[in-house]
Amino acid sequence: MTMNNEDVVKALGNLTVLQVIALTKELEAKWGVEAKPAPVVYAPPSKQVDVQTEFTVTLVSVPADKKMSVVKAVRELTLLGLKESKDLVEAAPKMIRELMSAADAEDLKTKLVAAGAVVEVK
């Protein structure tokens, strides 16, 4: 008597779990194989490069002879009053602006450097 795949599926469907386990062990011994899931190959996550999108502009220092021009530039660029701008410049190193785009941060840095300040963009 020959059995097709459908007959085998029906016959296996009528077995209990314990009978399937015993059958599996018997087939492993007879054919010299092992019923194990295929090994999982671990692939490390791909390296994602974090691109910085927000920058902080910090006034690092101001030479004494450039102080007035830097105060004027800070006042113009930050819309602070004269006293607040002067206090900010004298308190260097001090953050000027944060959460800026790269283009805006570079523009601010360029203007402050042109006025004579030492500026850092992070």
C-alpha positions in Angstrom: 0.0 0.0 0.0 1.4 3.4 -1.0 0.7 6.5 0.9 0.7 10.0 -0.6 1.5 13.2 1.4 -2.2 13.8 2.2 -2.4 10.3 3.8 0.7 11.0 5.9 -0.7 14.4 7.1 -4.0 12.8 8.1 -2.2 10.0 9.9 0.0 12.5 11.8 -3.0 14.6 12.6 -4.5 11.7 14.5 -1.5 11.2 16.8 -1.1 12.7 20.3 1.7 15.0 21.1 3.5 12.2 23.0 3.2 9.9 20.0 4.6 12.6 17.7 7.6 13.1 20.0 8.2 9.3 20.1 8.0 9.2 16.3 10.4 12.1 16.0 13.0 10.4 18.2 12.6 7.1 16.3 13.1 8.8 12.9 16.2 10.7 14.3 17.7 7.4 15.4 16.9 5.5 12.2 18.1 8.2 9.8 20.9 9.7 11.9 19.5 13.2 11.8 18.5 15.7 14.5 15.2 17.6 14.5 16.5 21.0 15.5 15.5 24.4 14.2 17.9 26.0 11.8 20.6 28.1 13.6 19.8 31.8 13.7 22.6 33.8 12.3 23.0 37.0 14.3 23.6 40.1 12.2 24.6 43.1 14.2 22.4 46.1 13.6 23.6 48.3 10.8 25.6 51.3 11.9 23.4 54.4 11.6 25.2 57.7 11.5 23.4 60.2 13.7 23.4 63.5 11.8 23.3 66.5 14.1 20.5 68.8 13.2 20.5 71.2 16.1 23.4 73.4 17.0 24.4 75.7 19.8 26.5 78.8 19.3 28.8 79.7 22.2 30.8 82.9 22.6 34.1 81.6 23.9 36.1 84.8 24.3 36.4 88.4 23.2 39.6 90.3 22.8 39.6 93.5 24.8 40.1 95.7 21.8 37.1 94.1 20.0 34.7 94.2 22.9 32.5 97.1 21.6 32.1 95.7 18.1 31.2 92.3 19.5 28.7 93.9 21.9 27.1 95.6 18.9 27.0 92.4 16.9 25.5 90.4 19.8 22.9 93.1 20.3 22.0 93.0 16.6 21.9 89.2 16.3 20.1 88.4 19.6 17.8 91.4 19.9 19.0 91.9 23.4 19.3 95.4 24.9 22.6 97.1 25.2 23.2 96.2 28.9 22.2 92.6 28.4 24.5 92.3 25.4 27.4 93.9 27.3 26.8 91.5 30.2 26.7 88.5 27.9 29.9 89.4 26.2 31.7 90.1 29.5 30.5 86.7 30.9 32.2 84.7 28.1 32.3 81.8 27.7 28.5 82.0 27.3 25.9 80.4 25.1 24.5 82.8 22.5 21.7 80.7 20.9 20.8 77.1 20.9 18.6 74.7 18.8 19.7 76.3 15.5 20.0 74.8 12.1 23.5 74.4 10.7 23.1 77.2 8.2 21.8 79.6 10.8 24.5 78.6 13.3 27.3 79.1 10.7 25.8 82.5 9.7 25.7 83.7 13.4 29.3 82.4 13.9 30.5 84.2 10.8 29.0 87.5 11.9 30.4 87.2 15.4 33.9 86.2 14.2 33.8 89.2 11.8 33.2 91.4 14.8 36.3 89.9 16.5 34.8 87.2 18.8 36.0 83.7 19.3 33.0 81.5 18.7 32.3 77.7 18.9 29.5 75.8 17.3 28.5 72.5 18.9 
